[in-house]
Every structure is written in C-alpha cells, then in structure tokens.
C-alpha cells in the first residue's frame, strides 16, 4: 500500500547566500503559491535559487486523507489508531 498524501504537496530545494536571503525567498515563494503561480520549475537570482514541484490533487479531501492514513497504519502494524489527527471542523476553528 502506498503512503497517503495530502491534496497539495511541495518538493522544494532552495538555496541562498544568507539566512535572511533564504527567508525572503521563502516568503516570496509562499506568495507565488498562494497566487497559483507555481507548478514545476527552476528559479534563481542574485542571492537565491530554487528547484520545485507543486502537486495538487483536488479530489483528495481532508477526511479521505485521514481515512487513508488509518488504512495505511493498519496495513503496517495491525493497529489503525491515529493519535493527534483532527477533524475538518477542528481544523477550521
């Protein structure tokens, strides 16, 4: 059984010349994600660069993900107990 995944997944390798430049690049990257401007690619500038892939599976719901986690854990250990998981309602609070 494959490991379950959430609806949105990001693979990112980002490098920068300083912690401040890395933080700035991450904040800018977050804005690009929020605007829907990120998919798969390479970017770079004077003081930072990144290789990234953003995957989106809109059919994957919060509830389906945790059900898949329970099934996955049960297949690995025979125990489907999932501690620390929250319901969608708890998450929205």
C-alpha positions as CSV (number, residue, x, y, z in Angstrom):
1,X,0.0,0.0,0.0
2,X,1.3,3.4,-0.9
3,X,1.7,6.1,1.7
4,X,-1.1,8.6,1.7
5,X,-0.6,12.1,0.6
6,X,-2.4,15.4,1.3
7,X,-4.1,17.3,-1.5
8,X,-1.2,19.7,-2.0
9,X,2.4,18.6,-1.9
10,X,5.6,20.6,-2.5
11,X,9.0,19.4,-3.2
12,X,11.5,22.2,-2.9
13,X,15.2,22.6,-2.9
14,X,16.1,26.2,-2.1
15,X,19.5,27.8,-1.5
16,X,20.6,31.3,-0.6
17,X,23.6,33.3,0.4
18,X,22.4,34.1,3.9
19,X,19.6,33.2,6.3
20,X,17.9,36.5,5.6
21,X,18.0,35.9,1.8
22,X,16.6,32.4,2.3
23,X,13.8,33.7,4.5
24,X,13.0,36.4,1.9
25,X,13.0,33.9,-0.9
26,X,10.7,31.5,1.1
27,X,8.2,34.4,1.8
28,X,8.2,35.4,-1.9
29,X,7.7,31.7,-2.9
30,X,4.8,31.4,-0.5
31,X,3.1,34.4,-2.1
32,X,3.6,32.8,-5.6
33,X,2.0,29.6,-4.3
34,X,-1.0,31.4,-2.9
35,X,-1.5,33.2,-6.3
36,X,-1.4,29.9,-8.2
37,X,1.9,30.9,-10.0
38,X,3.9,27.7,-9.0
39,X,3.9,24.3,-10.7
40,X,7.2,22.8,-11.6
41,X,10.4,24.7,-12.4
42,X,13.6,26.3,-11.6
43,X,14.1,29.9,-10.5
44,X,17.2,31.9,-9.5
45,X,18.5,35.3,-8.8
46,X,21.5,37.1,-7.4
47,X,21.2,35.7,-3.9
48,X,18.9,32.7,-4.0
49,X,17.6,29.9,-6.2
50,X,15.2,27.0,-6.2
51,X,14.1,23.8,-7.9
52,X,10.5,23.0,-7.1
53,X,7.4,20.9,-8.0
54,X,4.0,21.6,-6.6
55,X,1.4,18.8,-7.0
56,X,-2.3,19.3,-6.4
57,X,-4.9,16.5,-6.2
58,X,-8.2,18.4,-5.8
59,X,-10.1,15.2,-5.3
60,X,-8.1,14.4,-2.1
61,X,-10.1,15.7,0.8
62,X,-9.1,16.1,4.5
63,X,-11.4,13.3,5.5
64,X,-10.2,10.9,2.8
65,X,-6.6,11.6,3.7
66,X,-7.1,10.6,7.3
67,X,-9.0,7.5,6.3
68,X,-6.1,6.5,4.1
69,X,-3.7,7.1,6.9
70,X,-5.7,4.8,9.2
71,X,-5.7,2.1,6.5
72,X,-2.0,2.6,5.9
73,X,-1.2,2.3,9.6
74,X,-3.4,-0.8,9.9
75,X,-1.7,-2.4,7.0
76,X,1.7,-1.8,8.6
77,X,1.1,-2.6,12.2
78,X,-2.4,-4.1,12.5
79,X,-3.4,-1.0,14.6
80,X,-5.5,1.7,12.9
81,X,-5.3,4.0,15.9
82,X,-4.4,7.5,14.8
83,X,-3.4,9.9,17.6
84,X,-3.3,13.7,17.0
85,X,-5.5,13.7,13.9
86,X,-8.0,16.5,13.8
87,X,-11.4,16.6,12.1
88,X,-12.1,19.2,9.4
89,X,-14.3,21.1,11.9
90,X,-11.4,21.2,14.5
91,X,-9.0,22.4,11.8
92,X,-11.4,25.3,10.9
93,X,-11.6,26.6,14.4
